[in-house]
Amino acid sequence: MKTYAPHQLLALFRILFGIVLIVVWAIYLPHAGKLFSDVGTVVPLYVMDIHPWIDIFFVPFSWGWTYIVYILALSSLVLFTLGWDMKTNAISISVYMLYYYQLSFYHTPSLFHQALLFLIIAFAFSEADNTFSLRIKVEKGTWTA
């Protein structure tokens, strides 16, 4: 016997979880230049010297690019919360989280960041955007499937 969670419950959890992630990442926004750029005190987890196209994923960006990438991550979180292309945004948020983890968060490993990453990856494989999402609103004209 299989039991499934109602789509409405999963969608509400997606919305609440997205709001929590937006708040957490908005707290880091004023300090993103110090935490994640080459101007601040960043010691990356991995020091690569393989190829410039590979090294870009393991070194901190400049101050300006750090804020651009951080705003892109926040916009992915907003789109994830609204349910627009949720799976793609969940994967991109996972990549952002892994990048920021290897830049700064590995100094103080906590279950909090690991749990957030696990939930985002779980949402990438879920159907949480089947109701209460912009995708359904655009496709079917209603908020519920």
BELPE-V949993 format. One record per residue. N is the residue number from 1. OMEGA is omega in degrees with one decimal (* if undefined). NEAR is the number of other C-alpha atoms within 10 Angstrom. D_FIRST is the distance of its C-alpha to the first C-alpha in Angstrom with 1 decimal. Layout:
N|OMEGA|NEAR|D_FIRST + N|OMEGA|NEAR|D_FIRST
This chain:
1|178.5|3|0.0 + 2|174.2|3|3.8 + 3|-178.6|5|6.6 + 4|174.0|6|10.0 + 5|177.2|7|13.4 + 6|-179.4|10|15.7 + 7|-179.4|17|18.4 + 8|179.3|16|21.1 + 9|178.8|12|20.1 + 10|178.5|19|20.0 + 11|176.8|22|23.2 + 12|176.1|17|24.9 + 13|176.8|14|24.0 + 14|-178.5|24|25.6 + 15|179.4|21|28.6 + 16|178.5|13|29.1 + 17|177.1|18|28.7 + 18|177.6|20|31.1 + 19|177.6|17|33.6 + 20|179.3|15|33.5 + 21|178.5|18|34.1 + 22|178.8|18|36.9 + 23|-179.8|13|38.5 + 24|-178.6|11|38.3 + 25|176.6|17|39.8 + 26|176.3|15|42.4 + 27|179.4|11|43.6 + 28|-173.4|14|44.5 + 29|179.8|16|46.1 + 30|-176.6|11|49.7 + 31|-176.1|13|49.6 + 32|178.8|17|48.0 + 33|179.8|23|51.5 + 34|-175.7|17|52.0 + 35|-168.7|21|48.6 + 36|-178.6|29|47.8 + 37|178.7|23|51.1 + 38|177.3|16|54.0 + 39|-176.6|14|56.2 + 40|-179.2|15|54.2 + 41|-177.2|13|53.6 + 42|172.5|18|50.9 + 43|-176.6|18|50.5 + 44|178.9|20|47.8 + 45|-178.9|16|45.5 + 46|174.0|12|46.4 + 47|-176.8|10|49.9 + 48|171.9|14|49.8 + 49|-175.4|10|52.9 + 50|-177.8|8|51.5 + 51|-177.3|8|52.0 + 52|-179.9|9|52.5 + 53|176.7|7|49.5 + 54|-178.4|11|47.2 + 55|-177.5|14|49.1 + 56|179.6|12|48.5 + 57|-175.6|14|44.9 + 58|178.7|17|46.1 + 59|178.7|21|49.2 + 60|177.3|25|49.6 + 61|172.9|18|50.8 + 62|-175.0|14|53.9 + 63|-178.3|16|53.9 + 64|179.1|11|53.7 + 65|177.7|13|51.0 + 66|179.2|20|49.0 + 67|177.2|19|48.9 + 68|179.8|12|48.2 + 69|179.8|13|45.1 + 70|176.8|21|44.0 + 71|175.0|15|44.3 + 72|177.1|15|42.3 + 73|177.5|21|39.6 + 74|178.0|20|39.7 + 75|174.1|15|39.6 + 76|177.3|23|36.4 + 77|178.5|24|35.0 + 78|178.6|18|36.1 + 79|175.8|19|34.6 + 80|-179.2|29|31.3 + 81|179.4|28|31.3 + 82|177.2|20|32.2 + 83|178.3|25|29.5 + 84|-178.0|19|32.0 + 85|-170.5|15|30.9 + 86|-176.3|27|28.6 + 87|177.6|21|27.5 + 88|178.8|14|31.2 + 89|177.5|23|32.3 + 90|177.9|24|29.6 + 91|179.1|18|30.9 + 92|176.3|20|34.5 + 93|177.2|23|33.9 + 94|178.6|20|32.5 + 95|176.9|15|35.7 + 96|-178.4|18|37.9 + 97|177.3|19|36.3 + 98|178.4|16|36.8 + 99|-180.0|19|40.3 + 100|176.4|18|41.2 + 101|-177.2|19|39.7 + 102|175.5|20|41.9 + 103|-168.5|23|44.9 + 104|-171.1|20|44.9 + 105|-178.9|19|41.7 + 106|177.7|15|41.7 + 107|-179.8|12|44.7 + 108|-177.5|8|42.6 + 109|179.4|11|39.1 + 110|177.5|10|36.7 + 111|-179.2|9|33.0 + 112|-178.9|9|33.3 + 113|179.0|14|34.1 + 114|178.1|14|31.6 + 115|177.2|11|28.7 + 116|178.8|16|29.9 + 117|178.8|19|30.0 + 118|-179.9|13|26.5 + 119|177.3|14|25.1 + 120|178.5|25|27.2 + 121|176.9|18|25.9 + 122|177.9|13|22.3 + 123|178.5|20|23.2 + 124|-179.1|20|24.8 + 125|-176.9|12|21.4 + 126|176.4|13|19.7 + 127|-175.2|13|19.9 + 128|178.8|23|21.6 + 129|178.6|28|24.5 + 130|176.3|20|22.8 + 131|-176.9|22|24.3 + 132|-179.5|23|27.3 + 133|177.3|26|28.9 + 134|179.8|22|32.2 + 135|179.5|19|30.6 + 136|178.8|18|28.8 + 137|-179.4|17|32.0 + 138|-176.3|11|34.1 + 139|-172.8|10|31.9 + 140|178.2|11|30.9 + 141|178.7|11|33.5 + 142|-178.8|14|31.1 + 143|-178.9|15|29.5 + 144|-179.0|15|26.0 + 145|*|15|24.1
